[in-house]
Structure formats: C-alpha cells, structure tokens
Amino acid sequence: MAHIFIGVGSSINRRENIRLGVQALQQTFGELNLSNVYESEAVGFEGGHFYNLVVELTSDLPIEEVIKQLKAIEIQLGRPLKAVKFAPRTLDLDLLLYDDVIDNSLDLPRAEITLNAFVLKPLAELAPRLLHPVLQLSYHTLWAQYPADKQKLWKVDSPVIAKSQSSS
C-alpha cells in the first residue's frame, strides 16, 4: 500500500467544491485523513481567496492511476480539461507525495510543498515527522523554517467538511 498525500484547493464556490472533492476522494480511495482547511490569497494571479487542505490516504493503485483518478474527479466537479495554471478553479487536486518516490517528470515530491504555505502547513499538520524524500528534513522542521511573512494563511474555523469524512 502506497502512502499518499494530495493537496486540495478551490477558489470557486470553495466550501461546496472542497466538500464534494473530499467526498469523491473518499468514494475513490476509501478512508482519508484530513488536515484542517486553510484560506489563502491567490498565488501567481489576481483572484479570490482559496480554501486548501491536504488529504492523506493509502492505496494499491500505481502512481499513474492515482493521477488519472484525481484528474477525473477535477473534471467531474467542473474543472475544464485544459485549465489555465494561474486562474480561479472549481477544484485542484495535486499529488504531493507517493511514498518516497522521487520522479521529476511527475513532479514528485511536488515542488509546491516547500514553496507554498497552503501546502506545507497542512502537510506538516498531518505528517510532522515524515521526511521530505529529497531534503531529508521533517515537514515540521520545514514549516518551522518557512518565512512567516512569505504568504498569508488563515485556518478556517467553521466546519467545511463533515466530521464523518475525516478519520481525525
């Protein structure tokens, strides 16, 4: 069983699309462990704020099939097939980690882990002791070293996702 982490984000109808995205991930992969949901400003373009979280799961599926399933869920929930990278989105599902696989052609581990607070903070919350496969530093350490003024991030206090969808 592969240990997998997926970044989930939405800036269009955020609450509903995050809820539906997590629900679809649960239907596809089974039991999930969810980070808290965080709100952040758009990165790379002018736009509305995003909701983001990280999902942890295990699966027997190979990497390519996991990626295929993530893209299918995005499309099912209204993301255009040829979506522009820096633009508002209904749902963004990014494979962050697949075990300790290092594969530059698949962007594994995903570069955004160390670049964006909205990825690193929830990942550090779920897996503080897990080591980044390339840097060999824990996600707790990486978050502690992240510049506090680089990106604004707010924990979403009101429930976005029903507790029954999370194992935490």
Helices and strands as residue ranges (DSSP letters): E 2-10, H 14-29, E 33-34, E 38-40, E 50-59, H 63-76, E 92-98, G 104-106, H 112-115, H 117-126, H 139-145, E 153-155, G 163-165
